[in-house]
Structures are given as C-alpha cells and as structure tokens.
Amino acid sequence: MASKPQWRTLLSLTFLSLAMMGNVARAESIPIVTGQQWMQSTDEQKKAYLVGISNLIDVERAYAGNTANSNDIAQRFGKGMQGQTLDSVRQGLDGYYAANPTMIQHPVIETLWFQMVVPGLKKNQ
C-alpha cells in the first residue's frame, strides 16, 4: 500500500493533469477573428477589437515589468506600431483586405502582425 506522501503526489499529479486538460479545452474555444468578420464589422466594432488588442499588449508589458527585453512580442508589437492610431490601423486593415480578397480567411491578428507590425519594426529601428 502507498504511503501518505505517495498518495498526495499521485493526487496532485491527477489534479494537475485535469487542470491542464481543462486549459486546453478553453484555449480551443477562443474565437479567432478573420478578415471576413473584420470586413463585416462596423467601424466601432473594429475599434473595439483594436482597443482589446492594445489592452492585451499593455497587460503583457505590465506583467513582464523590468524583465522585458526588446525581443518580447509585446515590446516588438509596441515598437512596430509606433505612430499608428486606431483609425490608421483600421484603415490599413480595411485597405489590405479590400486589396487582397484571397486573404479574407486569415486571422486579423496575423494580418496586423505581418502587414503593419513587421514593416513598422523595420521603419522604427
């Protein structure tokens, strides 16, 4: 028969495994906004999405605190988006999807990264 410490370890591992499986299920249920949804949204909805992304980046920066470095995604995102406004980003995404209808199924966050952040990083070095 197992001793108390062994049972505790086994029980802890069981709960940890269940918790990890629960996190996977939640992560899979997070909706990804595509260009199609973006183009069907109002300007106000688009701005709300962009504010949400901005808040996410701010939280990530705050969490990293003094341990952040220039390779962190939040730092790179901020540097790449320097000089942009909500309206300029919204217009940039609108223009991209209008000019590239075959990319309409791509996630907005991916388009934002590759079409605005990466070029902005090159420009703002």
SETI-876025 format. One record per residue (C-alpha): residue in one letter; z, y, x; residue number from 1. Coordinates in steps of 0.1 Angstrom, whole numbers, plus 2048, in hexadecimal, padded with zeros to 3 digits. Example, Ala and Ser with C-alpha at 12.3 -4.5 7.8 and 13.67 -1.06 7.14 Angstrom:
BEGIN
<pt><residuo>A</residuo><zz>84E</zz><yy>7D3</yy><xx>87B</xx><num>1</num></pt>
<pt><residuo>S</residuo><zz>847</zz><yy>7F5</yy><xx>889</xx><num>2</num></pt>
//
This chain:
BEGIN
<pt><residuo>M</residuo><zz>800</zz><yy>800</yy><xx>800</xx><num>1</num></pt>
<pt><residuo>A</residuo><zz>7F8</zz><yy>823</yy><xx>80C</xx><num>2</num></pt>
<pt><residuo>S</residuo><zz>813</zz><yy>83B</yy><xx>816</xx><num>3</num></pt>
<pt><residuo>K</residuo><zz>819</zz><yy>85D</yy><xx>806</xx><num>4</num></pt>
<pt><residuo>P</residuo><zz>807</zz><yy>871</yy><xx>821</xx><num>5</num></pt>
<pt><residuo>Q</residuo><zz>7E9</zz><yy>859</yy><xx>81D</xx><num>6</num></pt>
<pt><residuo>W</residuo><zz>7E9</zz><yy>85D</yy><xx>7F7</xx><num>7</num></pt>
<pt><residuo>R</residuo><zz>7EB</zz><yy>883</yy><xx>7FB</xx><num>8</num></pt>
<pt><residuo>T</residuo><zz>7CD</zz><yy>883</yy><xx>813</xx><num>9</num></pt>
<pt><residuo>L</residuo><zz>7B9</zz><yy>86D</yy><xx>7FB</xx><num>10</num></pt>
<pt><residuo>L</residuo><zz>7C2</zz><yy>882</yy><xx>7DD</xx><num>11</num></pt>
<pt><residuo>S</residuo><zz>7BA</zz><yy>8A2</yy><xx>7F0</xx><num>12</num></pt>
<pt><residuo>L</residuo><zz>798</zz><yy>894</yy><xx>7FB</xx><num>13</num></pt>
<pt><residuo>T</residuo><zz>790</zz><yy>88A</yy><xx>7D7</xx><num>14</num></pt>
<pt><residuo>F</residuo><zz>798</zz><yy>8AC</yy><xx>7CA</xx><num>15</num></pt>
<pt><residuo>L</residuo><zz>784</zz><yy>8BD</yy><xx>7E6</xx><num>16</num></pt>
<pt><residuo>S</residuo><zz>766</zz><yy>8A7</yy><xx>7DE</xx><num>17</num></pt>
<pt><residuo>L</residuo><zz>769</zz><yy>8AF</yy><xx>7B9</xx><num>18</num></pt>
<pt><residuo>A</residuo><zz>76C</zz><yy>8D4</yy><xx>7C1</xx><num>19</num></pt>
<pt><residuo>M</residuo><zz>74D</zz><yy>8D3</yy><xx>7D7</xx><num>20</num></pt>
<pt><residuo>M</residuo><zz>739</zz><yy>8C1</yy><xx>7BD</xx><num>21</num></pt>
<pt><residuo>G</residuo><zz>743</zz><yy>8DC</yy><xx>7A3</xx><num>22</num></pt>
<pt><residuo>N</residuo><zz>737</zz><yy>8F7</yy><xx>7BB</xx><num>23</num></pt>
<pt><residuo>V</residuo><zz>715</zz><yy>8E7</yy><xx>7BE</xx><num>24</num></pt>
<pt><residuo>A</residuo><zz>711</zz><yy>8E5</yy><xx>799</xx><num>25</num></pt>
<pt><residuo>R</residuo><zz>71A</zz><yy>90A</yy><xx>795</xx><num>26</num></pt>
<pt><residuo>A</residuo><zz>702</zz><yy>914</yy><xx>7B1</xx><num>27</num></pt>
<pt><residuo>E</residuo><zz>6E5</zz><yy>901</yy><xx>7A1</xx><num>28</num></pt>
<pt><residuo>S</residuo><zz>6EB</zz><yy>914</yy><xx>780</xx><num>29</num></pt>
<pt><residuo>I</residuo><zz>6E7</zz><yy>937</yy><xx>790</xx><num>30</num></pt>
<pt><residuo>P</residuo><zz>6C7</zz><yy>946</yy><xx>782</xx><num>31</num></pt>
<pt><residuo>I</residuo><zz>6AC</zz><yy>953</yy><xx>79A</xx><num>32</num></pt>
<pt><residuo>V</residuo><zz>69A</zz><yy>971</yy><xx>78E</xx><num>33</num></pt>
<pt><residuo>T</residuo><zz>674</zz><yy>96E</yy><xx>794</xx><num>34</num></pt>
<pt><residuo>G</residuo><zz>659</zz><yy>988</yy><xx>794</xx><num>35</num></pt>
<pt><residuo>Q</residuo><zz>64F</zz><yy>97E</yy><xx>771</xx><num>36</num></pt>
<pt><residuo>Q</residuo><zz>671</zz><yy>986</yy><xx>764</xx><num>37</num></pt>
<pt><residuo>W</residuo><zz>671</zz><yy>9A6</yy><xx>779</xx><num>38</num></pt>
<pt><residuo>M</residuo><zz>650</zz><yy>9B2</yy><xx>76B</xx><num>39</num></pt>
<pt><residuo>Q</residuo><zz>65C</zz><yy>9AB</yy><xx>747</xx><num>40</num></pt>
<pt><residuo>S</residuo><zz>67D</zz><yy>9BF</yy><xx>74D</xx><num>41</num></pt>
<pt><residuo>T</residuo><zz>682</zz><yy>9E4</yy><xx>744</xx><num>42</num></pt>
<pt><residuo>D</residuo><zz>688</zz><yy>9FD</yy><xx>760</xx><num>43</num></pt>
<pt><residuo>E</residuo><zz>6AD</zz><yy>9FE</yy><xx>757</xx><num>44</num></pt>
<pt><residuo>Q</residuo><zz>6B0</zz><yy>9D8</yy><xx>75A</xx><num>45</num></pt>
<pt><residuo>K</residuo><zz>69E</zz><yy>9D9</yy><xx>77B</xx><num>46</num></pt>
<pt><residuo>K</residuo><zz>6B6</zz><yy>9F3</yy><xx>788</xx><num>47</num></pt>
<pt><residuo>A</residuo><zz>6D4</zz><yy>9DF</yy><xx>77C</xx><num>48</num></pt>
<pt><residuo>Y</residuo><zz>6C7</zz><yy>9C1</yy><xx>790</xx><num>49</num></pt>
<pt><residuo>L</residuo><zz>6C3</zz><yy>9D6</yy><xx>7AF</xx><num>50</num></pt>
<pt><residuo>V</residuo><zz>6E6</zz><yy>9E5</yy><xx>7AA</xx><num>51</num></pt>
<pt><residuo>G</residuo><zz>6F3</zz><yy>9C1</yy><xx>7A8</xx><num>52</num></pt>
<pt><residuo>I</residuo><zz>6E1</zz><yy>9B8</yy><xx>7C9</xx><num>53</num></pt>
<pt><residuo>S</residuo><zz>6EF</zz><yy>9D8</yy><xx>7D9</xx><num>54</num></pt>
<pt><residuo>N</residuo><zz>712</zz><yy>9CF</yy><xx>7CD</xx><num>55</num></pt>
<pt><residuo>L</residuo><zz>70F</zz><yy>9AC</yy><xx>7DB</xx><num>56</num></pt>
<pt><residuo>I</residuo><zz>705</zz><yy>9BB</yy><xx>7FD</xx><num>57</num></pt>
<pt><residuo>D</residuo><zz>722</zz><yy>9D3</yy><xx>7FC</xx><num>58</num></pt>
<pt><residuo>V</residuo><zz>73B</zz><yy>9B7</yy><xx>7F4</xx><num>59</num></pt>
<pt><residuo>E</residuo><zz>72C</zz><yy>9A2</yy><xx>811</xx><num>60</num></pt>
<pt><residuo>R</residuo><zz>730</zz><yy>9BF</yy><xx>829</xx><num>61</num></pt>
<pt><residuo>A</residuo><zz>754</zz><yy>9C5</yy><xx>81E</xx><num>62</num></pt>
<pt><residuo>Y</residuo><zz>75C</zz><yy>9A0</yy><xx>821</xx><num>63</num></pt>
<pt><residuo>A</residuo><zz>74D</zz><yy>99F</yy><xx>845</xx><num>64</num></pt>
<pt><residuo>G</residuo><zz>760</zz><yy>9BE</yy><xx>84F</xx><num>65</num></pt>
<pt><residuo>N</residuo><zz>763</zz><yy>9C3</yy><xx>874</xx><num>66</num></pt>
<pt><residuo>T</residuo><zz>755</zz><yy>9A0</yy><xx>87B</xx><num>67</num></pt>
<pt><residuo>A</residuo><zz>733</zz><yy>9A9</yy><xx>86E</xx><num>68</num></pt>
<pt><residuo>N</residuo><zz>716</zz><yy>9AB</yy><xx>887</xx><num>69</num></pt>
<pt><residuo>S</residuo><zz>6F3</zz><yy>9B8</yy><xx>886</xx><num>70</num></pt>
<pt><residuo>N</residuo><zz>6E5</zz><yy>995</yy><xx>87E</xx><num>71</num></pt>
<pt><residuo>D</residuo><zz>6F9</zz><yy>991</yy><xx>85E</xx><num>72</num></pt>
<pt><residuo>I</residuo><zz>6E3</zz><yy>992</yy><xx>83F</xx><num>73</num></pt>
<pt><residuo>A</residuo><zz>6F6</zz><yy>9AE</yy><xx>82F</xx><num>74</num></pt>
<pt><residuo>Q</residuo><zz>6F3</zz><yy>9C4</yy><xx>84E</xx><num>75</num></pt>
<pt><residuo>R</residuo><zz>6CE</zz><yy>9BC</yy><xx>851</xx><num>76</num></pt>
<pt><residuo>F</residuo><zz>6C8</zz><yy>9C2</yy><xx>82C</xx><num>77</num></pt>
<pt><residuo>G</residuo><zz>6D9</zz><yy>9E4</yy><xx>82E</xx><num>78</num></pt>
<pt><residuo>K</residuo><zz>6C6</zz><yy>9EE</yy><xx>84D</xx><num>79</num></pt>
<pt><residuo>G</residuo><zz>6A5</zz><yy>9E3</yy><xx>83E</xx><num>80</num></pt>
<pt><residuo>M</residuo><zz>6AA</zz><yy>9F6</yy><xx>81E</xx><num>81</num></pt>
<pt><residuo>Q</residuo><zz>6B5</zz><yy>A17</yy><xx>82F</xx><num>82</num></pt>
<pt><residuo>G</residuo><zz>6A5</zz><yy>A34</yy><xx>81E</xx><num>83</num></pt>
<pt><residuo>Q</residuo><zz>69C</zz><yy>A21</yy><xx>7FE</xx><num>84</num></pt>
<pt><residuo>T</residuo><zz>6A8</zz><yy>A2B</yy><xx>7DB</xx><num>85</num></pt>
<pt><residuo>L</residuo><zz>6AB</zz><yy>A16</yy><xx>7BC</xx><num>86</num></pt>
<pt><residuo>D</residuo><zz>68B</zz><yy>A25</yy><xx>7AF</xx><num>87</num></pt>
<pt><residuo>S</residuo><zz>678</zz><yy>A20</yy><xx>7CF</xx><num>88</num></pt>
<pt><residuo>V</residuo><zz>682</zz><yy>9FC</yy><xx>7D1</xx><num>89</num></pt>
<pt><residuo>R</residuo><zz>67A</zz><yy>9F6</yy><xx>7AC</xx><num>90</num></pt>
<pt><residuo>Q</residuo><zz>658</zz><yy>A07</yy><xx>7B1</xx><num>91</num></pt>
<pt><residuo>G</residuo><zz>652</zz><yy>9F3</yy><xx>7D0</xx><num>92</num></pt>
<pt><residuo>L</residuo><zz>659</zz><yy>9D2</yy><xx>7BF</xx><num>93</num></pt>
<pt><residuo>D</residuo><zz>644</zz><yy>9DC</yy><xx>7A0</xx><num>94</num></pt>
<pt><residuo>G</residuo><zz>627</zz><yy>9E5</yy><xx>7B7</xx><num>95</num></pt>
<pt><residuo>Y</residuo><zz>62A</zz><yy>9C5</yy><xx>7CA</xx><num>96</num></pt>
<pt><residuo>Y</residuo><zz>62A</zz><yy>9AF</yy><xx>7AC</xx><num>97</num></pt>
<pt><residuo>A</residuo><zz>60D</zz><yy>9C3</yy><xx>79B</xx><num>98</num></pt>
<pt><residuo>A</residuo><zz>5F8</zz><yy>9C0</yy><xx>7BB</xx><num>99</num></pt>
<pt><residuo>N</residuo><zz>601</zz><yy>99B</yy><xx>7C1</xx><num>100</num></pt>
<pt><residuo>P</residuo><zz>601</zz><yy>989</yy><xx>79F</xx><num>101</num></pt>
<pt><residuo>T</residuo><zz>600</zz><yy>967</yy><xx>7B0</xx><num>102</num></pt>
<pt><residuo>M</residuo><zz>623</zz><yy>96E</yy><xx>7BE</xx><num>103</num></pt>
<pt><residuo>I</residuo><zz>632</zz><yy>974</yy><xx>79C</xx><num>104</num></pt>
<pt><residuo>Q</residuo><zz>646</zz><yy>953</yy><xx>79D</xx><num>105</num></pt>
<pt><residuo>H</residuo><zz>657</zz><yy>95C</yy><xx>7BD</xx><num>106</num></pt>
<pt><residuo>P</residuo><zz>67C</zz><yy>968</yy><xx>7BB</xx><num>107</num></pt>
<pt><residuo>V</residuo><zz>681</zz><yy>98D</yy><xx>7BC</xx><num>108</num></pt>
<pt><residuo>I</residuo><zz>69B</zz><yy>98A</yy><xx>7D7</xx><num>109</num></pt>
<pt><residuo>E</residuo><zz>682</zz><yy>979</yy><xx>7ED</xx><num>110</num></pt>
<pt><residuo>T</residuo><zz>668</zz><yy>993</yy><xx>7E6</xx><num>111</num></pt>
<pt><residuo>L</residuo><zz>681</zz><yy>9AE</yy><xx>7ED</xx><num>112</num></pt>
<pt><residuo>W</residuo><zz>68A</zz><yy>99F</yy><xx>80E</xx><num>113</num></pt>
<pt><residuo>F</residuo><zz>667</zz><yy>998</yy><xx>81B</xx><num>114</num></pt>
<pt><residuo>Q</residuo><zz>655</zz><yy>9B6</yy><xx>80D</xx><num>115</num></pt>
<pt><residuo>M</residuo><zz>670</zz><yy>9D1</yy><xx>811</xx><num>116</num></pt>
<pt><residuo>V</residuo><zz>68D</zz><yy>9C7</yy><xx>828</xx><num>117</num></pt>
<pt><residuo>V</residuo><zz>679</zz><yy>9B6</yy><xx>844</xx><num>118</num></pt>
<pt><residuo>P</residuo><zz>660</zz><yy>9D3</yy><xx>847</xx><num>119</num></pt>
<pt><residuo>G</residuo><zz>67D</zz><yy>9EC</yy><xx>844</xx><num>120</num></pt>
<pt><residuo>L</residuo><zz>68F</zz><yy>9DA</yy><xx>861</xx><num>121</num></pt>
<pt><residuo>K</residuo><zz>670</zz><yy>9DF</yy><xx>877</xx><num>122</num></pt>
<pt><residuo>K</residuo><zz>66E</zz><yy>A03</yy><xx>86D</xx><num>123</num></pt>
<pt><residuo>N</residuo><zz>693</zz><yy>A0B</yy><xx>871</xx><num>124</num></pt>
<pt><residuo>Q</residuo><zz>699</zz><yy>9FC</yy><xx>893</xx><num>125</num></pt>
//
